[in-house]
Every structure is written in C-alpha cells, then in structure tokens.
Amino acid sequence: MDADINQAKKALVALAIETVLLKMGKTVYDEVNSRLYENYRCYIPDCFENPEYLKRVLQGLYGNPSDNIIQAIKKEIGEFAEQKGMNNFIAVISG
C-alpha cells in the first residue's frame, strides 16, 4: 500500500512540474528535462526522490527567478504539499 501511495505522490509531483514548465513554454520544459538527464541521468518523475536535482537545474538555468518556478510548482501541488513525503520535496526545492 505504501508503494502505491509513493507512486501516486511521484506522479503528482511530476505532473505539477511538467504543468508549470509547459506553461512557460515547450523549450523551457525540454531544456529542464535535457539538463536533468545530462547532469543526473534522471527525468522529471525522478525529482520526487531527488528534489535537489530539480533545484540545481532550475538555479543553473534561471538563477533567482527559479524561485518563481518553485512557487508555481508548490501552488500546483496545492493541498497535498503538507503530506508526508511531499513536505520533504517542498522543503528541499524551497531551501
């Protein structure tokens, strides 16, 4: 049961990240995805377990404006942000 819940959280985080990035433009989405793979051999769904990868990629690409992207991701996650596991993801990308 915990594995199913973890998979659901992973999917929710991936969807939130993808939604925010695609709203910014397909090139933004593609660049973030490309950097995640080049630097860490991972993809957007892997960011739930490795949120520091997403944070580093966003900061590397956008510097301080990445804070706006992170806030948009947190908003997209919404009420689920307080759940166990999700709060760790949020804390790492926000920190």
C-alpha positions in Angstrom: 0.0 0.0 0.0 2.8 2.4 0.8 4.4 1.8 -2.6 1.1 2.8 -4.3 0.9 6.0 -2.2 4.5 6.8 -3.0 3.9 6.2 -6.7 0.8 8.5 -6.6 2.9 11.2 -4.9 5.7 10.8 -7.5 3.1 11.1 -10.3 1.5 14.2 -8.7 4.9 15.9 -8.4 5.9 15.0 -12.0 2.6 16.4 -13.3 3.0 19.6 -11.3 6.5 20.2 -12.6 5.5 19.4 -16.1 2.4 21.6 -16.0 4.4 24.6 -14.7 7.3 24.2 -17.2 4.9 23.7 -20.1 3.0 26.8 -19.2 6.3 28.6 -19.5 6.9 27.0 -22.9 7.9 23.8 -24.5 11.5 25.0 -24.9 11.7 25.5 -21.1 10.3 22.1 -20.5 12.7 20.5 -22.9 15.7 22.3 -21.5 15.0 21.3 -17.9 14.4 17.7 -19.0 17.6 17.7 -21.0 19.7 19.2 -18.1 18.3 16.7 -15.7 19.3 13.9 -17.9 22.7 15.3 -18.8 23.7 16.1 -15.2 22.0 13.4 -13.2 20.8 10.7 -15.7 17.2 11.2 -14.5 13.9 12.6 -15.7 11.2 14.8 -14.2 9.4 11.9 -12.4 12.7 11.1 -10.6 12.6 14.6 -9.0 10.2 13.4 -6.2 13.0 11.2 -4.8 15.8 13.7 -5.8 14.4 17.2 -5.5 17.9 18.7 -5.2 18.5 17.8 -8.8 15.5 19.9 -9.9 16.5 22.8 -7.7 20.1 22.8 -9.1 18.9 22.6 -12.7 16.4 25.4 -12.2 19.0 27.6 -10.4 21.6 26.8 -13.1 19.3 27.8 -15.9 17.4 30.7 -14.3 19.2 31.8 -11.1 17.0 33.7 -8.6 14.0 33.8 -11.0 13.8 30.0 -10.4 12.1 30.9 -7.1 9.0 31.9 -9.1 9.0 28.5 -10.8 9.4 26.7 -7.4 6.5 28.7 -6.0 4.3 27.8 -9.1 5.2 24.1 -8.5 4.2 24.4 -4.8 0.9 26.0 -5.8 0.3 23.3 -8.4 0.8 20.6 -5.8 -1.6 22.5 -3.6 -3.2 20.9 -0.6 -1.0 17.8 -1.0 2.1 19.7 0.0 1.6 19.0 3.7 1.5 15.2 3.3 4.4 13.1 4.5 7.0 12.8 1.7 5.6 15.8 -0.1 6.7 18.2 2.6 10.3 16.9 2.1 10.1 17.5 -1.6 8.8 21.1 -1.0 11.4 21.8 1.7 14.3 20.7 -0.5 13.3 22.7 -3.6 12.4 25.7 -1.4 15.6 25.6 0.7 
